[in-house]
Amino acid sequence: MYQLKLQPMPLFIFFLSVFFVFSSSLAQESLRPNVPVAIVGGMLLDGYEAEPIHNSVIVFEDGRITAVGQRHNTPIPDNAVILDAGGRTVMPGLIDAHMHIDLIGHGEYDDYYAFLNEMERLPEAMPIAAKQMMRAGVTSGLDLGAPFQILEFRERIRRGEIPGPRLTVSGPWITRIEMAGIPDAYEEVVDSSEEAARRTRELIAAGSDVIKTWAGLTEADYRAIVNAAHAEGVKVHAHLYDPDAIHAALNAGVDVFQHVGSARNPPYDEALVSQIAQKSIPIVQTISHRIWVYPATVEFPERLYDPVYKKDMPADFYADFIKSFENFHRNSYFNDIGRETRNAVNSASQFIDAGAYMGVGTDAASPLNMHTEAMWREMSALVESGMTPIQVISAATKTNAEILGQIDELGTIEVGKLADIIIVDGNPLRNIEVLDYVDIVIKDGGVWYAERAAYGTVTEIGHGF
């Protein structure tokens, strides 16, 4: 079993964090235009559940938003580069509150990790996922379950070596049940509450931004993990389906409930749902990752053969990726898809109807749930289940930033915040699925553009995917 051996080194970690912030800033500066940029003429959704700002202007410079308003009342610097957003929607960069940067949508976990030779080829897989997330408009993501190789990969993104979202990471998860078929470095298997608390402290010392718990834990385990994490100012995210586990996590004070309400289970007791909603515990349903993605693939299997996947992947990755979809209805991930889909009719909307505090996460890139599509599909499934488009857009931006504790910098388009902005071809308030057409992605003031948007001034100041 993989063992964590790092111990807290407060002074060293302090200076290391200062170095990373400084070096990250320098790396981002190299990707930014050296003049102000004004996005002009689009419909602005600023991240709040509010009316759109039409004929809008957003100005940013040196990675920060400096002005927000309308054309008639917002001065544009004389030396600004103008990005014409006419006919399009401008909104905050999307935040995925549950994703996996090590995955690419391969159809079978066991086969995928065998292909990677456990973790040997993981450094080749993560850039594929990161690029696809950014291209889909995801500028920040919470990775819930990866070996600590992810820390060096995060620095590669910060250094500007590859396009990718700003990463918040859990590292390995804590569990009492070992998951078959994955490398040991993905999980910390414990057999006591004392060990769970110790592993929590070790994970935080090693680099975990949040703690993820998985299956088989007792209420005492959850309490030990929560107490140890909260002592370090770190939140606990729990992987939950079973009602007994939900009660245990609720009693222990777990911060964020992941997967709850994803409709894999029959409907939960109304009193339990109401209690969670009343306490405003964030719910990240990951509602589409089986139950919407599977029928969408049955209906249109051609989605699996989008040429972008071949373009993004080394030849042998792509060959194994495509092979994994043969008779995908027989893959282990979808063994119970019939019952789960039937349950979804009644259970998918429970937390929405109860007025719960809803975030948005995709569980990308679980089987068939590629990063290129996962976010818009999840948001579409939430709309189908009862949220309005503006509610789900605010959940995927403002609320997710709140869940991650990053609302001071991210999640809304306001003066002083980081310039994390996307420009979308169409009106997502009319049809949320136009979020499949992200033309321009701005992260930390660096401008990236899709091939279909490679014209005009964006090509002068930006970077093509």
N, C-alpha and C positions, 0 to 999 in steps of 0.2 A: 504494500500500500504506500502511495506517495505520502511523504511526511513533510510538513512545513518545519523549517529549522530557523527561520529568521526571527530575531527578537527585536523588541522596540528599541530604537536608537533615536530619541527625540531630536537631539541637536543635528545629527546627520540628516535625518528626514527633513528637518526645517530647511537646511541649506540646500538639500537636493530639490525640494519643492520650489524654492526661490530660483534655482538654476533652471528648472523646467519651465516655470512661468516666463522667465526672461528669454530663454532660448525659443520657447513657443511663440512669444511675441515677435521675435526677430524673424522666425520662419514664416509667420503669417504676413508680416510686412512685405516679404519678398513676393507674395502672391497678390498683393493689393495694388490697385491703380495708384499712381502717385499724384492724382488730382481728385477733387470731389466728383462724385457721381450722383446724378439726379434721375430717379425713375419717375417718368412723367406720363400721366394720362390714363392710368389703369384704375380699376375699381379696387380700393384698398379694404381688406379685412384685417383689422389690426390685432386680432387675437382675442378680443373681448366679444361677449355675446351682445353685439351692438349693431346698429345700422351701418352699412358700408359707407365709406367715404369715396364719393365719385369724383372723377377727373382729378385724381390725387397727385401729390408730389411727395416723394421721400428722398432726402438728400443724406448721403453718408460719406465719411472721409476718415482715413486712418482706422478703419474697422469699426467705427461708431456711427450711429444715426445722429445727424445734427439738425434735421428739420423734418416735420411731418405736417401736411396740410393739403390744401387744394391749390390749383394753379393760380386762382385769382388773389390768394392771400399768402403765398409762400415764396419768398425770394429764392432764386436759384443763383449760386455763385457764377460769376462771369466765366470762370475757367473750368466749369463743370462739364463732364461728358454726359450727354443726355442718352438715356435708354428709354426708347418709346415703348410704353406698355399699353398703348391703345388697343382696345378689343380684348384685353387680357385682365387677369386678376392678380393683384399683388397681396401677399400675405406672409406671416412669419414662417421661417423654416420649420418643417415638421419635426417632431420629437417622437421617436419610437420608444415607449416605456417598457418594452420587452422584446429584445432581439438577440440573435446569436451570430456574431461576426465570423465564427468558425464554420458556419453552414452555408450551403449554396442551393438548397432545395432538392438535393439528392433524394431518391425515392425510398431508400432503406438505410437506416443508421448503421447497422452492423457492417454492411457492405462498404459504406462510405469510409468508416474508420479503418477498415481493412485496406481500402485503396490508399488512404493517407499513410498507411503503415503506422497506425496509431496517431502519433503527432509529428512524424518526421516531415510530412509535406504540408503541415498546417500553415507555415509562412507563405505558401503559394495560394492557399485557399482564402485567407483573410483579405488580401487586397481585392479579390474578385467581389466579395461581399460588400466591402467598404465602398468601392466605386459604384456598385449598383444601388446602394442606399442613397448616396449623394445624388446620383442621377435621378432618383425617384423623389427628390426634394427633402430627404431626411438629413438634416444638418446636425442633429444630436441624437444619440441613442444610448439606451441602457442595456448593456450586455449582461445577461443573467445566466452565467455558467460557462466558464472557459478556463483552461490552464493559465498560469501566470505568464506564459509567452505573450499574452495579450498586452501586457504592460509595455514591452518593447515595441510591439506593433502600434500601440497608441502614440508612442513617441515618434514613430515614423510618420504618422499623420500630422502630428504637431510640427514636425520639421518640414512639412510640405513636400515630402518625397512622393506621396500618393494622395489622390483625392479620397476623402472619407469623412464621416461624421465625427463630431466631438464625442468622445466615448467616456461614459461612466461605467464602471465595471464592478462585478461582484467577485470575480475569480471563482474558484471551486465552490460548490454548494455543500451544505451540511445535511447529512441524512443518517438514518439508521439502516437503510436498505441499499445495498450496492446495486447499481444499475448495470445489467449485463451488456456487454458489447461496446462499452466506451472505455477509453484509457483511464487508468487510476487517477491521473492528475486532474480530472474533472470534478472529483468529489472528495469530501472528507467524511468517511464513515465512522460514526461514533457509537459507543455502547453505554454511555452514561450522560447524565446532565452535566456533571463536572467536566467531562471531556468535551461536551458541546460548547461550554463556556470557554474552555481553554483554546479550542480550535477557532472560536470566534475572535479571540484576542490575537491569535497568531495570523489569521487571515487579514485582519486590519493592519497589523504591523507589516505584513508582506505587500500590501497595496490595495486591498479591497476598499472600494468607495461605499458599497452597501454590502449587506450580508444576504445571501439567498439560502432559504431552507427548502429541503425537498421532502421526501416521503418518510413515514414511519416514526415521526417524532412524537413524544409525549408532551402533555401540557407543561410538565416540569422542564423538559428540554427547551421548549419555546421560551419559558420564563428565563432560563439560564442564558440563552442566546440573546434575548432582548435586553436583559440587564447588562450583559457584557458589552453589547454593541452600543447601547445608549450611554454607557459610561464614557465611550470614546466619541460620542456625537454622531454615531452612524445608524442609519435606518435599517430595518429588517424587512425584506420582501419574502413572502411565503408562497410557495407553489402549493395550491390548494384545490382539491375537488371534493373530497369526502366531507360530509357534514360534521362528523365528529372532530376531524382535524380543524375545520373552520371554527368550531366552538373553542377548541384548545388554543388556537392562534388568537382568537378574539379575547379570551380571558387573559392571555399572556401579554397583550399589548403590542402585537405585531403591527408594524406601520402600514404596510401595503399588501393587499390581497391580490395575488396573481392567479389567473385562470378562473377564479370564481365567477360563475355566471356565463361560462363559455358554452353551456348547454350540453356538455358531455354527459352530465348527470341528469336524472329527472329533476323536476322543479324542487327547490329548497322550501323548507317551512317558511311561511310568510313572516312569522315572528322573528326568525333569524335574519331574514333579509331586511326587515324593518329596523332591527337593532343595529345592523351594520350601517344602514343608510343614516340612521339618527346620529351615530357616532362620527359620521363623515370620514370613514376609513376609505382611502382610495381603492377603487376597484379597477383593475386592468384585466378585461375579460379575455383577450386574445380570441375573439369569438369566431373568426373566419378560418382559423388555421386548419381545421379539418372540415367543418360542417358546411362552409361556403366554398372553400377551395376545391373540395372533391367533386361536387356536382358541376361546378364551373368547368372542371377539366373533362368530366364525362361528356358534357355538352359541347366543348370546344377543345379537344385534345391538341389541336394545332398550336395552342398557347405554349406548349412545352418545347416547341421547335423554333421559337423566335430566333432569328439570326444573331441577335445581340448576345445570346449565350455563347454561341460559337466564337464570336468576336472577342468576348471577355475572357475566355478560358484557354489554357494550354490544350493541345490536341487530345492528350490522353485523359485530361480532366473531362473534356466535353464528351468523349466517347463513353466514359464510365457513367457520366451524368445521364446521357440519353439512354443507355442500356438499362439504367435503374427504373425507367418508366414502363418497361415491358410488362403488360398485364398488371398495371399499378393497382387495380382493384384487389389483387391478392396480397399486396404488401402488408406487413404486420401493422403499420400505422393506421390502416383503415379496416382492421378486422371487425370492428363493431360499428362501422359507419352507418348502417341502416338504423339501428336503435338510437344512436346519437342524433341522427338527423330528425327522427320522429320526436325525440325529447325536446329538440330545439324549438319546435312549434310553440311549446308552452313555457320553456325555461329561459330562452335567450333574452327575453325582454324584462325579466323579473326585477333586476336591479335598476334598469332604466325607469320602469314604471314606479318604482319605490322612491325615485329621486335621489339615488346614491351619487356619491362623489366619483364621477367617471373619468378615468384616464383612457389612453389609447395605447395598446401594445399589440404586436403582431405575431410573436413567436417565430418570426422569420429567422432563418430560412429552413424551417421544418419541411418534411416531404411535400413537394409540389407547391411550396409557399415561398417562391423566390423573392429576394429583396426588391427586384424591379417592380413588383406588383403588390407586395404585401400590404403596404400602408393604405393605398387607395381601396383595396379590397376590404380591409378591416373597417375603414371608415364607412364604406358602402354598406357593409353588414350591420353596423351600428345604426345607420339611418333606416335600413329596412326593419330593424328591431324596435324603432320608436324614437330615436333621437332626431332632431332636426339637423340640417346641414350646418347651420351656424353653431349649434351646440357641439357637434362632433369636431368641427374645425377648432373651436376654442379649447376643447378637451385635448386635442392633439398638439396644441401649442401652449397656451397659457397654463392650463391645468397640469400638463405633463412637466412643465418647468417648475411649477409649485411642488409637485411630487418629488422631483429631483433636488429640490432646494436651490434652484438656479433662477428663480423668477426675477431677481434683481438684474440679471444680465440677459435673459433669454425669454422667449415665449410670446412677447408682444412687440409690436412696432411702435416704439416711443423714443423720444429724444434721449440720448445718453446710453441706450442699450446697444449691445453688439449688433452689427449689421448682419443678421441671419434672416434672409429674405428669399422668397421664391416668387417667380412669375409664371403663371399658369395660363395656358391657352384655353380660355372659356370661362364660364361662370359656374363655380361649384355650388352656389346657392340654388341654382336651378337643377343641376345634375352633379352630385358629388363625385361621380366617376370621371369627370374631366381632370381630376387630380392625377390621372394617368398621363397627362400631357404637360409635364413640367418643362418649360422652355429654358429658364435661367435659374441657377442656384447661386446664391450669395452666402458665403459663410465667413464670418470674421472679416467681412469687407472684400474677400477674394471672390472674383466673379468666374463662374463656370457656365458653359452653355451646351445644350443638346445640339446634335448635328442638324436637326430641323430648324434650329434658331441661329444658325451660323451665318448671320448677315448683319450689316450695319455696324454701328459703333461697338457692339458687344465683342466683336472679333478683334477690335483694337486694344481693348483693356482686359479681356477675359481669356479663359483657358477652355479648350474643347475637351469633352469627356472622351 
